[in-house]
Amino acid sequence: MKEILKLGVILLIITSISAVVLGFTNEVTLPAIQEQNEIANTKARNDVLKAKEFKLVEKEVESTMLKEIYQGLNGSEVVGYTIKTAPKGYAGEVEVMVGIGTDGTVHGISIGNHAETPGLGAKAADEPFKSQYKGKGIDKNLEVIKNPGPKENEIVSIAGATITSKAVTDGVNEAIRIYNEALK
């Protein structure tokens, strides 16, 4: 009994020290992590919408997927909006940054943090899939299809990753809805 108590105390001491070290490391690295996330978000905004500057839009919009909205500006002219959504994919949330121009088209999408399967769902971040969204109109919802030969409002699914393909498309459709209802 004495031996078990001794081992329990030693284990408690080791885990307590580990917890303190991990907490300290988290506090030290948190600012750098936040800075890197902001750099990645800024790059994603620039990738999906060509604008000289971006201004955060603080508008109440009812959406469970919405993460942020930025207005893209060239001087005082509004060129469009970037809308970040986080639909549920196969392995969790998939961050989807969507650029919508004032011309009524999707200018591009960017895939941020996700936990999708490498080699399958992770292909959503690759150019062949993402480029399908560029130039799509915002007058009707986009649909995912499995066979090549898409029509105007259709996106060809990634083979073996239909859930991820639908999640990304849901995120784009939500951004389109938000744009049409709250930003137009």
C-alpha positions in Angstrom: 0.0 0.0 0.0 2.8 2.4 0.9 4.5 1.6 -2.4 1.3 2.5 -4.4 1.0 5.8 -2.5 4.6 6.7 -3.2 4.2 6.0 -6.9 1.0 8.0 -7.0 2.7 11.0 -5.4 5.6 10.8 -7.9 3.2 10.6 -10.8 1.3 13.6 -9.4 4.5 15.6 -9.1 5.6 14.7 -12.7 2.2 15.5 -14.2 1.9 18.8 -12.3 5.4 19.9 -13.5 4.5 18.9 -17.1 1.2 20.9 -16.9 3.0 24.0 -15.7 5.6 23.7 -18.4 3.0 23.2 -21.1 0.9 26.2 -19.8 4.0 28.4 -19.8 5.0 27.3 -23.4 1.5 28.0 -24.6 1.6 31.5 -23.1 5.0 32.2 -24.7 4.1 30.9 -28.1 0.5 32.3 -28.3 1.4 35.7 -29.8 3.5 34.2 -32.5 0.8 31.7 -33.4 -1.8 34.5 -33.6 0.6 36.6 -35.8 1.1 33.7 -38.2 -2.6 33.1 -38.4 -3.2 36.7 -39.2 -0.5 36.6 -41.9 -2.2 33.5 -43.4 -5.6 35.2 -43.3 -4.3 38.3 -45.0 -2.6 36.2 -47.7 -5.9 34.2 -48.2 -7.8 37.5 -48.5 -5.4 38.8 -51.2 -5.6 35.4 -53.0 -9.4 35.4 -53.3 -10.0 39.1 -54.0 -7.6 41.7 -55.5 -7.9 44.7 -53.3 -5.4 47.2 -51.9 -6.7 47.0 -48.4 -9.2 45.1 -46.3 -11.5 46.5 -43.6 -13.3 44.3 -41.1 -17.0 44.4 -41.4 -18.7 44.3 -38.0 -22.2 43.4 -39.0 -24.6 41.0 -37.2 -25.4 38.2 -39.6 -27.2 35.1 -38.7 -25.1 32.1 -39.6 -23.6 29.2 -37.8 -20.8 28.9 -40.3 -19.6 32.5 -40.5 -16.2 33.4 -39.1 -15.5 36.8 -40.5 -16.3 39.3 -43.2 -13.8 41.8 -44.7 -14.6 44.6 -47.2 -12.1 44.9 -50.1 -11.2 48.4 -51.0 -9.2 50.1 -53.7 -8.9 53.6 -52.2 -12.5 54.5 -51.4 -14.0 52.1 -54.0 -15.5 48.8 -52.7 -14.3 46.0 -55.0 -15.9 43.2 -53.0 -15.9 41.2 -49.8 -14.1 38.2 -48.4 -16.2 36.0 -46.3 -14.7 33.2 -44.2 -17.0 30.3 -43.3 -16.3 27.0 -41.5 -18.6 24.2 -42.7 -18.4 20.7 -41.3 -16.3 18.4 -43.5 -15.4 14.7 -43.1 -13.0 15.2 -40.2 -14.2 18.5 -38.7 -14.5 22.1 -39.7 -13.0 23.3 -43.0 -12.1 27.0 -43.2 -13.2 28.4 -46.5 -12.3 32.0 -47.5 -14.5 33.2 -50.4 -13.9 36.4 -52.4 -17.0 37.9 -54.0 -16.7 40.9 -56.2 -19.2 43.7 -56.7 -19.6 42.4 -60.3 -21.6 39.5 -58.8 -19.1 36.7 -59.2 -16.9 34.5 -57.0 -13.4 35.8 -57.6 -11.8 32.8 -55.8 -11.7 30.6 -52.8 -9.0 29.6 -50.3 -9.0 26.6 -47.9 -7.5 27.4 -44.5 -7.2 25.1 -41.4 -8.8 21.7 -41.8 -8.3 18.1 -40.6 -9.4 16.4 -43.8 -7.8 13.1 -44.9 -4.4 13.6 -46.6 -4.5 12.6 -50.3 -8.3 12.7 -50.4 -10.2 15.6 -48.7 -7.0 17.6 -48.4 -7.1 18.0 -52.2 -9.7 20.6 -51.7 -6.9 23.1 -51.1 -5.3 22.2 -54.5 -5.8 24.4 -57.5 -7.7 22.1 -59.8 -10.6 21.9 -57.3 -10.5 25.5 -56.1 -10.4 27.0 -59.6 -13.8 25.6 -60.4 -15.4 28.2 -58.2 -13.7 31.2 -59.9 -16.1 33.2 -62.0 -19.3 31.4 -60.8 -22.3 33.7 -60.5 -24.0 34.4 -57.2 -27.5 34.3 -58.4 -28.1 30.6 -57.5 -26.6 27.9 -55.2 -23.7 25.8 -56.4 -24.2 22.0 -56.5 -21.6 19.2 -56.3 -21.7 16.5 -59.0 -19.6 13.4 -59.4 -19.1 13.2 -63.2 -17.1 15.7 -65.3 -18.9 18.1 -67.6 -20.3 20.6 -65.1 -23.0 23.1 -66.0 -22.8 26.8 -64.9 -23.7 26.2 -61.2 -22.0 22.8 -60.7 -18.7 21.8 -59.1 -17.1 18.4 -59.9 -16.4 16.5 -56.6 -13.0 15.3 -55.6 -12.9 11.5 -56.2 -13.2 9.7 -52.9 -13.9 13.0 -51.0 -17.5 13.8 -51.7 -18.2 14.9 -48.1 -15.3 17.4 -48.2 -16.4 18.7 -51.7 -19.9 19.2 -50.4 -18.6 21.0 -47.3 -16.5 23.4 -49.3 -19.4 24.1 -51.6 -21.7 24.6 -48.6 -19.2 27.1 -47.3 -19.2 29.0 -50.6 -23.0 28.8 -50.8 -23.2 30.3 -47.3 -20.9 33.1 -48.3 -23.0 33.8 -51.3 -26.2 33.9 -49.2 -24.5 36.3 -46.7 -23.4 38.5 -49.5 -26.8 38.6 -51.2 -28.7 39.1 -48.0 -26.5 41.4 -45.9 -23.8 43.0 -48.1 -25.2 43.8 -51.5 
